[in-house]
Amino acid sequence: MDDGRPIFLQIAEQIENSVIDGSLPEEGQVPSTNELAAFHRINPATAAKGINQLVDDGILYKKRGIGMFVSPGAQAKLRQRRRDQFAALYLQPLLAEAAKLGIHTSELKSMIERYEENR
């Protein structure tokens, strides 16, 4: 778990990915900070920081004395956030580069379709 970003962000993203792919369903219980810390061999405070970020974002909620759970609507919220990020990170630069190269939208669509066929 080290891609140069803070570990607590990596923990949060890992949980987000599990919510998005459905392996952590809405209303499902999330591993405790101690479980995450033991699994990743990190300080429990670091794991808690990742969990707390997701609580602040409305992705998780706490049931006092029981643990953390995935909030209703979390999957849709995360998918929308990731779609918005996808557009900003990939589509905008792609369209800007295509414009520089004189590639029109229809040609770009054809390129994508050809790529899909050959995958």
N, C-alpha and C positions, 0 to 999 in steps of 0.2 A: 504494500500500500504506500507507494511514494512516487508521485508523479510531479513533485515539485510544489504542489499546492499544500496548504495546511491540512493536517490529518483530519481535523474536525470537519472540514469541507468535504473531504473524501468519504467520511463516514456518512454525512448527510446525503451526499449524492448516491451512495450505495443503497441507502434506505429508499430514497426517491426512485431509483431504478427498480427496486423490488415492488414498490407501489405501482409504478407504471406497468410493469409486466404482469402484475396480478399475483405474484408470489407472496406479497403482503397485502391481503385484501382489506378493503375498508371495514372498519370496526375490528380488524385483527390486531392482536397484541404484537408489539415490537420487542425485540430482545432488549433486556435491561442494559443500563450503562455498564454494569459490572460484567455482564456476558460479552458485550461488545469489546470492553477493555481486555478481557482475558483472551478472547478470540484473536484480536489484532495485536495483542501484547503492547497495549498503550495505557496511559494513565486514565483512570475512570473520569477524571475531570475533562479530559480531551473528548472522550466519548459523549459526556454530558453536554459539552458545548455544541457538538453536532446535533444531538437530539433537541436541545433547547432552540437551536436555530429553526428546526422544523416545527416546533411548537409555536414559535413566534410567527412563522409563515402560515400557520393554520393547517399544516399537513398532519400533525400529530396532536393528540390531546392526552391529558393525564387523568387517570382515575385514581384518586387518592388511595394509597395503600395497596393498589393492585398493579399499576404500571402504566406504560404508554401504549396508546392505541392509534390506529390510522383513522383520521377524521373522515366522516362522510363527505363525498365530493372531492377527496384529495386526488384521486387518479385523474379526473377530468381537469382539475386545476393545474396539476403538474404537466399533463399533456399540452395544455394550452400554453403554459409558460415555456415549455421546450420548443413548441412550434414557433412561438415568437422569437426565441433565441436562434432557432434554425434559420429563420428568415434573415435576421440581422447578421448572423455569422457566415452564412453560406450563400443565400440568394442575392443579397445586395452586392457582395463582391463579385459573384458570378455574372450578374447582369452588367455591372460596371465594366468588367473585363471584356464581356461579349460586345458591349457598345464600342469599346476601344478598337476591337478587332473587326468591327463591321458585321458582326453576326446578328441577324435579325431574330426576333422571338420565334418565328416559325421554324427557322433553321436550328435554333437551340432546342426546340421541342423535338425535332427530328433526331438530333444528336442524342438526346436523352432516351428516346424510344429505341434507337439502335443499340445504345449501351445496355438497356434493359433486356433486349432480345439476346444479346451475347453474353449475359451474365451466367 
